[in-house]
Amino acid sequence: MPEENNAGCTDENEHVRFRGFGSTQQRSSSLDITELEDVFENPVRPQRKEAINALVNAGFLSEMEAEAYIRSVIEGENPDEQQSFSAVSVESAKQKVAAAQESVEILNGYRDPESPNLCSKCGTEIGDIWTANLEQVPICNECAENERLELNQ
């Protein structure tokens, strides 16, 4: 079983050394995701204030930005002078939410990279089990066996 990446190294071979090659099986996230039952008293009928508090507690939106995002983006209200949120707060919140979503995608892509579809040597479909040669390019098991035989000669 491959060793998990707990070393704190960041060089280009880190993923190869610690994650290893050979399986397309995806792992579940190691992040603790807040359950809706922990955020909303009644998840079937969530309250705006509960959502605002949860977003503020998550640490990337201010209370004003959280309220602005929920009221404008989720509920469809337009900011105006009588309301407690502004267009600036909405834009700021949108940018932060987009950055958070992009960060999650980047981290998920690094943690669970897509498996290759084709062998880089012969071009055949790799399938669920594959390996990498000394140059760290993905190859099918048949090409790997051929390379192994060539190295042993």
C-alpha positions, 0 to 999 in steps of 0.5 A: 500500500502506498505511503501517504504524503505526510512528509512536508516535502514539496519537490517535483517528485513528491507525488511519485514517491509518496502516492505511488502509481498503480491504481485509479481508485479515488480516496475520500477527502481527508478534510473534515467537512461540516455536516448540514445538521451541524450548521442548520437546526433544521436542514430541511428549512435552513435559516439565513442567519444560520448560513451567515454565521456558518460562512463567517465561522468558516473564516473567509467571508465577513458577516457583511459579505456572507449576508450580501452573498446569500441575499444577492446570489442565493436569494436573488435580491438586488442591493440598494440603499435601503438594504443592509448590503451593497454591490461592493460586498456582493462582488467581494463575496463572489470573488472570495467564494470563487477563490475558495472553490478554485482552491478546493479544485486545485487541492483535489486535483493534486490529492487525487490526480486523474489517471492516464487513459492511454499508455505513453509508449504503445497508445493502448488504453491503460485501464484500472491498473498501470505503472510508470517507467523510470522517466515517470511516464505512465505505461501499461503493464505489458510495456512495463514488463518489456522495459523490465526485460530490456533492463535485465539484459 
